[in-house]
């Protein structure tokens, strides 16, 4: 029995699940949907990965545990997912600088080739000083530097909206010219990734318009003009209704990649007018279950798919829940569950983000994952959660306290 705290701090005795579900690993890609799982990174426990630098100074460089980081990706490939690399889930721009992100992309490319897996990777301009103005030429050069790394590593580019570009250009025509050049240089059909000002204030006025409707029209024009070079788009945040409406306006052949972590099962299942594909971190902690559901969908059974993937809704909602900006710390739960699952040997994160979620939050993540039968070795998971709780001040049976 384990003494688990609930989110109100009350302790309850919990009997771990001793019978994991029998999931089958199948590394072949899904047939009916394109599903990209954004993967977190793991910090080097021997590095000085401090969260803050000196006053008015840059944060210290963050070092990764490369083997642990790549092991998470191999796990995703073993279930048929495409890995979405070097995005915000990998602490891009929030602990991971461009040189480290470039090394991550290269190493992922090598590991993908060895595993026979696929990956996509973020292309942005984060090597530029965010506090200084930059010319259009400088922004384009930054984009192209990153695009070259992704192309050479064998990845699919995910061209991310850039706050530096929003400062350097003003008109829809200028945006169209920049994106035309980048898409032409992409070795593979790219994803166009647009985070709205609600999440990134620096993207205000993107596509040359402050008005959201006009910006969306300009965005769709770029897509239509370069559809042969575009695999799909991700736009967030959008309500399910707004996502569906935008998806129906996309040029033929361009996918909409949902990042929704609430109603994602319904959006992926779709309706008589279409469906969403997916680019999301939501699949990383539920990879075996989600893969099973997606293969059911491959066989044409959307109703069973909804039921199978719906089982994970409580865990997904919990991992991404939180007031205000605490939702940004969903990565903590992803790495924690990877550790409990035995995929990695420790629970350390860059910028010390392993401390960003409460003990009750992580305990509930364990309970929900255990109840789903997600742990292939439930005894190991129970042992590790007990160790974690004991060192967090919640003595467990057999504790030496």
C-alpha angles and dihedrals in degrees: 000000000000127000101229122186118222122216090272091055096252116138122231130180111245127192109212120233108258097189115067118200116260103244119178119223114227118169096192113113119255114264105209101042138028106231122186117189114205108220129208126227128236123227124235105253091209095054128090094246096170118173098227138036129217118298110296090357133113119269115263117265113272120227125208133217093234098193094049091045093051092044089064088054093048089053090055093048090051088064097045101260125140109232117236103211138194096012128124090286086065090053090258106178090001104076100334115088123202097262090054092043089052090052089048090053092049094048091046089051091054092046092047091053090050093048097040088240134140130234141181124202138199121259114195144131102258094128086076121090104262092208098055131068118249133197122245089250091054092049092049090048090053091050091048093049090056093041090055091055093051093045092050092047091055096247133138109249119240103199106209127204111257129216087203090057090049088057095045102048133038114179130071087237092059092050090049092052093049094048092044090057094047095047091049090055095048112109090209135029103284137218116236109217119198122179110192125231090259086074101024112030090191088069092068110132093021116168087023099289136094091198109086094217093051091046090052091051091052090048091052090050091056090049093050092048093052104028092133090063097045127081096181150314138247119204122177150223098027131144114241089254093051091045092052092048093051092044090057090055096054119113114261113280097023116115127217111224110207120213093185115136098187111048096016094125092059094044092051092046089051130180140261090295098051146287143248126252115211144244108173146127088229091091098056098079094037099039099133094046094043092048091052090051093047092052088052087055089049086060091054099255104128095164094057089043090057091050094046096047091039089067088072095051096098092051093046092048090049096050092051097038127108144111118275116331096351087095085074088071096067086115090072092064092046093055092041092055091046088056094047089048091057094242091120131026102229144022107237125132138189115267086020089277091154083086095052096093128057125252091245090052093053092043090055090049088056093049094050093047092046092050088054090053091238096142111090087197105036093176091058091047091049091048093050096046089049091051091048093050093045093053089045091062100267106113116217133201110288092021115151091224 
